[in-house]
Amino acid sequence: MNPERQAKFKIARVPVPKQDANQRIHNWGEVFLGYTPELAMVEAARCLQCEHQPCTVACPVGNDIPAALWLIENGDFIGGANKFRETNNESEICGRICPQEKLCEGACVVGYKYPPVFIGKLEAFCTDYQVKTEGFPKREIHEPTGMRVAIVGAGPAGLTVAEELAAAGHKCVVYDAWPKPGGLLLYGIPNFKLEKRVVDALISHLEEMGVEFICGVRIGAGLTVDALMHDHNFDAVFLGYGAPVGGKLEMDGESLKNVYQATDYLVRGNVPFEDLPEWQRALPHSGKHTVVVGGGDTSMDCVRTAKRLAPDSQVTLVYRRTEAEMQGRAEERSHAHEEGVVFNYLTTPTKFIGDEEGEIVGMELIRMELGRPDISGRRSPVPIKGSEFHIDCDTVVLAIGYSADTEIPETTPGLAADRKGLIKVESEETGRTSRPGVFAGGDDVRGADLVVTAVAAARGAAHAMDQYLKDIKRTRVMTAAASASPASADATVAGD
Ligand SMILES: Cc1cc2nc3c(=O)[nH]c(=O)nc-3n(C[C@H](O)[C@H](O)[C@H](O)COP(=O)(O)OP(=O)(O)OC[C@H]3O[C@@H](n4cnc5c(N)ncnc54)[C@H](O)[C@@H]3O)c2cc1C
């Protein structure tokens, strides 16, 4: 092996400083404190600079990771940040919360033998460094085109489209149902994974680029997509409204007091009251024992929020399969373990029990065993007869997945959606829907997924929308010229 590569293998992975579990359950700050410049340079030096770049191939936005890490290794942190930003509009966010072990770090060649390079933490480090020292890099903004775009949803997909199209000179107006922009970055993902200041900085950057946000407005039956196009004079619409409908177990007692849907629980626990609608301005209940049902990242966010709301209380996760089938991040699970959460695998609730006040006081559960694989390829849980048992609890959170909201497909004639209510697009590369001028991307197309896949789809859609807007502008100019004088229309086409 080449001696330079061999020397790189000898550098031990540099751990990222983080808050101790006993300390962090008493605050809402991020768990990871981030690399110092010196530590980042050492960790970046572990990159082998592979020519075939498997990490880039595994990254949904195709970040040129070796190039960025080479810049960091050589102390050019701003250069590293800009390299990430060439392909990712939300680098500081993805650096923090992407499941890197399944994406770039999962493909890292160092990882065949040693712990892979900590790519995500380096991406977060250099983009944070840039925002702290220089602020967001100013994007070049093209001459105003006079074209207007309505963006429905201010989550990662909508924000990405807004940035790309504002830079292309189009007027972008983003509508969101929540009081503030950010989507699940604000109204879902807790502070200990992603501090709100990171999202606020991104929104300020977009506002400086001329993006307008209209919050507290729901698009659908009241204000339709057609009304946006015809009455509000938008030339194109991007749909990035996510997959916000929380799953239900459809079992007795689900509507008892102190049984929460995950998003309601997380926003009440994590979002400052002034950023919530009035009806949600109350902390969720926390007593002696909170039980969270589910096995994904959302359930980890809920158990860890419960620990911070009441550090001395018992917090239990109930999941019907085993840890091996859990789809969320191993890092999140290990943080939850460190914070004292009890994991109860191969178990599912069968009934919630309330008292005479209608408040939850306990649940019946049943043990499961794994049977044949289902369509997800994971072995299905099968109840074990006679294994029922009872536990006392005073708070329950259901974190059992999200699905599509069908209001917009139902109120937009000609907008095709599949049987789950997800919007059908020509391809994820363009986000073009069955309605001319209407594009879509993110969770409302893919179903509940990831920030980075929403950004990737939105970048493709923004590119296709820019092309569409330029084409219709040209057609309008030609039509106007033709109606003024047929001769001048020919001249416009010839000179175009
Ligand atoms: C609790 C939780 C934790 C997560 N953790 C991670 C993680 O660690 N890493 C990761 O990569 N991904 C994570 N995800 C997934 C990730 O947040 C989503 O995949 C991503 O936010 C999708 O982006 P989006 O823009 O498509 O939708 P969203 O972020 O959902 O944004 C959609 C926006 O549209 C608005 N909206 C909805 N309907 C309407 C309407 N009719 N009119 C106007 N506005 C509307 C909503 O208010 C929302 O602001 C998590 C999700 C949840 C729920």
The ligand as an SDF file (V2000), in Angstrom:
LIG
                    3D

 53 58  0  0  0  0  0  0  0  0999 V2000
  -39.4500   14.2640   14.6980 C   0  0  0  0  0  0  0  0  0  0  0  0
  -38.7130   14.1290   13.4020 C   0  0  0  0  0  0  0  0  0  0  0  0
  -37.3480   13.9550   13.4200 C   0  0  0  0  0  0  0  0  0  0  0  0
  -36.6390   13.8500   12.2340 C   0  0  0  0  0  0  0  0  0  0  0  0
  -35.2940   13.7020   12.2950 N   0  0  0  0  0  0  0  0  0  0  0  0
  -34.5860   13.6690   11.1430 C   0  0  0  0  0  0  0  0  0  0  0  0
  -33.1820   13.5460   11.1690 C   0  0  0  0  0  0  0  0  0  0  0  0
  -32.5610   13.4300   12.2260 O   0  0  0  0  0  0  0  0  0  0  0  0
  -32.5010   13.5640    9.9880 N   0  0  0  0  0  0  0  0  0  0  0  0
  -33.1530   13.7070    8.7840 C   0  0  0  0  0  0  0  0  0  0  0  0
  -32.5050   13.7660    7.7390 O   0  0  0  0  0  0  0  0  0  0  0  0
  -34.5060   13.7770    8.7360 N   0  0  0  0  0  0  0  0  0  0  0  0
  -35.2310   13.7700    9.8820 C   0  0  0  0  0  0  0  0  0  0  0  0
  -36.5870   13.8490    9.8290 N   0  0  0  0  0  0  0  0  0  0  0  0
  -37.2420   13.9000    8.5080 C   0  0  0  0  0  0  0  0  0  0  0  0
  -37.1380   15.2970    7.8940 C   0  0  0  0  0  0  0  0  0  0  0  0
  -37.4200   16.2800    8.8530 O   0  0  0  0  0  0  0  0  0  0  0  0
  -38.0730   15.4200    6.7040 C   0  0  0  0  0  0  0  0  0  0  0  0
  -37.7980   14.3590    5.8020 O   0  0  0  0  0  0  0  0  0  0  0  0
  -37.9010   16.7480    5.9940 C   0  0  0  0  0  0  0  0  0  0  0  0
  -38.1390   17.8160    6.8770 O   0  0  0  0  0  0  0  0  0  0  0  0
  -38.8440   16.8280    4.7880 C   0  0  0  0  0  0  0  0  0  0  0  0
  -38.7800   18.1260    4.2460 O   0  0  0  0  0  0  0  0  0  0  0  0
  -40.0220   18.7560    3.4710 P   0  0  0  0  0  0  0  0  0  0  0  0
  -39.6130   20.1280    3.1060 O   0  0  0  0  0  0  0  0  0  0  0  0
  -40.4490   17.8210    2.4040 O   0  0  0  0  0  0  0  0  0  0  0  0
  -41.2210   18.7860    4.5230 O   0  0  0  0  0  0  0  0  0  0  0  0
  -41.3930   19.4380    5.9700 P   0  0  0  0  0  0  0  0  0  0  0  0
  -40.1250   19.6560    6.6760 O   0  0  0  0  0  0  0  0  0  0  0  0
  -42.4250   18.5950    6.6340 O   0  0  0  0  0  0  0  0  0  0  0  0
  -42.0130   20.8660    5.6740 O   0  0  0  0  0  0  0  0  0  0  0  0
  -43.2980   20.9940    5.1410 C   0  0  0  0  0  0  0  0  0  0  0  0
  -43.8700   22.3310    5.5330 C   0  0  0  0  0  0  0  0  0  0  0  0
  -45.1030   22.4970    4.8180 O   0  0  0  0  0  0  0  0  0  0  0  0
  -46.0500   23.0750    5.6740 C   0  0  0  0  0  0  0  0  0  0  0  0
  -47.3780   22.7060    5.2020 N   0  0  0  0  0  0  0  0  0  0  0  0
  -47.9450   21.4820    5.2230 C   0  0  0  0  0  0  0  0  0  0  0  0
  -49.1600   21.5320    4.6420 N   0  0  0  0  0  0  0  0  0  0  0  0
  -49.3360   22.8100    4.2730 C   0  0  0  0  0  0  0  0  0  0  0  0
  -50.3940   23.4800    3.6250 C   0  0  0  0  0  0  0  0  0  0  0  0
  -51.4800   22.8340    3.2370 N   0  0  0  0  0  0  0  0  0  0  0  0
  -50.2780   24.8200    3.4160 N   0  0  0  0  0  0  0  0  0  0  0  0
  -49.1680   25.4920    3.8050 C   0  0  0  0  0  0  0  0  0  0  0  0
  -48.1270   24.8870    4.4270 N   0  0  0  0  0  0  0  0  0  0  0  0
  -48.2210   23.5670    4.6350 C   0  0  0  0  0  0  0  0  0  0  0  0
  -45.7370   22.5140    7.0280 C   0  0  0  0  0  0  0  0  0  0  0  0
  -46.2520   23.3940    8.0230 O   0  0  0  0  0  0  0  0  0  0  0  0
  -44.2160   22.4560    7.0010 C   0  0  0  0  0  0  0  0  0  0  0  0
  -43.6570   23.6160    7.5330 O   0  0  0  0  0  0  0  0  0  0  0  0
  -37.3300   13.9110   11.0100 C   0  0  0  0  0  0  0  0  0  0  0  0
  -38.7090   14.0440   10.9860 C   0  0  0  0  0  0  0  0  0  0  0  0
  -39.4060   14.1380   12.1650 C   0  0  0  0  0  0  0  0  0  0  0  0
  -40.9030   14.2560   12.1370 C   0  0  0  0  0  0  0  0  0  0  0  0
  1  2  1  0
  2  3  1  0
  2 52  2  0
  3  4  2  0
  4  5  1  0
  4 50  1  0
  5  6  2  0
  6  7  1  0
  6 13  1  0
  7  8  2  0
  7  9  1  0
  9 10  1  0
 10 11  2  0
 10 12  1  0
 12 13  2  0
 13 14  1  0
 14 15  1  0
 14 50  1  0
 15 16  1  0
 16 17  1  0
 16 18  1  0
 18 19  1  0
 18 20  1  0
 20 21  1  0
 20 22  1  0
 22 23  1  0
 23 24  1  0
 24 25  2  0
 24 26  1  0
 24 27  1  0
 27 28  1  0
 28 29  2  0
 28 30  1  0
 28 31  1  0
 31 32  1  0
 32 33  1  0
 33 34  1  0
 33 48  1  0
 34 35  1  0
 35 36  1  0
 35 46  1  0
 36 37  1  0
 36 45  1  0
 37 38  2  0
 38 39  1  0
 39 40  1  0
 39 45  2  0
 40 41  1  0
 40 42  2  0
 42 43  1  0
 43 44  2  0
 44 45  1  0
 46 47  1  0
 46 48  1  0
 48 49  1  0
 50 51  2  0
 51 52  1  0
 52 53  1  0
M  END
$$$$
